[in-house]
């Protein structure tokens, strides 16, 4: 059986990430009908660690949005690094995407 070599970069035939590829993913996400479909799709798409990391960031965003706990308190409660908490806080308050705020508002959190 011939040996298969894996290479990186253009020679491997990989398509570079582009806006159309991201848009396809976003379109797939908004086509999901309920939390069960979302769970099934994300478990196919992501590793358990990626899902765990996203869930933790969402938990941190909700805690930060409540405004009652310090970064250290949130770290003690969640085990999430202070660096990650700071990153979530930056995206919650300063970055232009405002995705956390959109969903927190929509869910009444």
C-alpha positions as CSV (number, residue, x, y, z in Angstrom):
1,X,0.0,0.0,0.0
2,X,1.5,3.4,-0.9
3,X,2.4,5.8,1.8
4,X,0.2,8.9,2.1
5,X,1.9,12.1,2.9
6,X,0.0,15.0,4.5
7,X,1.2,18.5,3.7
8,X,0.1,21.9,4.7
9,X,-0.5,24.9,2.6
10,X,-1.5,25.3,-1.0
11,X,0.1,22.1,-2.2
12,X,-2.3,20.1,0.0
13,X,-5.3,21.3,-2.0
14,X,-6.7,23.1,1.1
15,X,-9.0,26.0,0.4
16,X,-8.1,29.1,2.4
17,X,-10.6,30.4,4.9
18,X,-12.7,33.1,3.4
19,X,-15.8,35.1,4.1
20,X,-18.0,32.8,2.0
21,X,-17.0,29.8,4.0
22,X,-17.8,31.6,7.2
23,X,-21.1,32.8,5.8
24,X,-22.0,29.2,4.9
25,X,-21.3,28.2,8.6
26,X,-23.4,31.1,9.9
27,X,-26.2,30.2,7.5
28,X,-26.1,26.6,8.7
29,X,-26.3,27.8,12.3
30,X,-29.4,30.0,11.8
31,X,-31.1,27.2,10.0
32,X,-31.3,25.1,13.2
33,X,-34.8,24.9,14.5
34,X,-34.3,24.2,18.2
35,X,-31.7,23.4,20.9
36,X,-31.7,19.7,20.1
37,X,-30.7,20.4,16.5
38,X,-28.1,22.8,17.7
39,X,-26.7,20.3,20.1
40,X,-26.5,17.6,17.4
41,X,-24.9,19.9,14.9
42,X,-22.3,21.3,17.3
43,X,-21.4,17.8,18.6
44,X,-20.7,16.8,15.0
45,X,-18.8,20.1,14.2
46,X,-16.8,20.6,17.4
47,X,-14.6,18.7,19.8
48,X,-15.9,18.1,23.3
49,X,-13.2,20.6,24.5
50,X,-14.4,23.3,22.0
51,X,-18.0,22.9,23.2
52,X,-16.9,23.1,26.8
53,X,-14.8,26.2,26.1
54,X,-17.7,27.9,24.4
55,X,-20.1,27.0,27.2
56,X,-17.7,28.3,29.8
57,X,-17.3,31.6,27.8
58,X,-21.1,32.0,27.7
59,X,-21.3,31.3,31.4
60,X,-18.7,34.0,32.1
61,X,-20.5,36.5,29.8
62,X,-23.7,36.0,31.8
63,X,-21.9,36.4,35.1
64,X,-20.1,39.5,33.9
65,X,-23.3,40.9,32.6
66,X,-24.9,40.6,36.1
67,X,-22.1,42.9,37.3
68,X,-21.9,41.5,40.8
69,X,-18.7,39.5,40.7
70,X,-15.0,40.3,40.2
71,X,-12.8,38.5,37.7
72,X,-11.2,36.6,40.6
73,X,-14.7,35.6,42.0
74,X,-15.7,34.4,38.5
75,X,-12.4,32.4,38.2
76,X,-13.0,30.8,41.6
77,X,-16.6,29.9,40.7
78,X,-15.9,28.7,37.1
79,X,-12.3,27.7,36.9
80,X,-12.0,29.8,33.8
81,X,-8.7,31.7,33.5
82,X,-8.6,35.4,34.4
83,X,-7.2,36.0,30.9
84,X,-10.2,34.4,29.3
85,X,-12.5,36.3,31.6
86,X,-10.8,39.5,30.6
87,X,-11.2,38.6,26.9
88,X,-14.9,37.8,27.3
89,X,-15.3,41.1,29.2
90,X,-13.6,43.0,26.4
91,X,-15.9,41.5,23.8
92,X,-18.9,42.1,26.0
93,X,-18.2,45.8,26.5
94,X,-15.7,47.1,23.9
95,X,-15.6,45.2,20.7
96,X,-17.9,46.1,17.7
97,X,-19.5,42.7,17.2
98,X,-21.8,43.0,20.3
99,X,-22.9,39.4,19.9
100,X,-22.9,38.7,23.7
101,X,-25.0,41.8,24.3
102,X,-27.4,40.9,21.5
103,X,-28.1,37.4,22.9
104,X,-28.2,38.5,26.5
105,X,-30.8,41.1,25.6
106,X,-32.8,38.7,23.6
107,X,-32.8,36.2,26.4
108,X,-33.6,38.8,29.0
109,X,-30.4,38.1,31.0
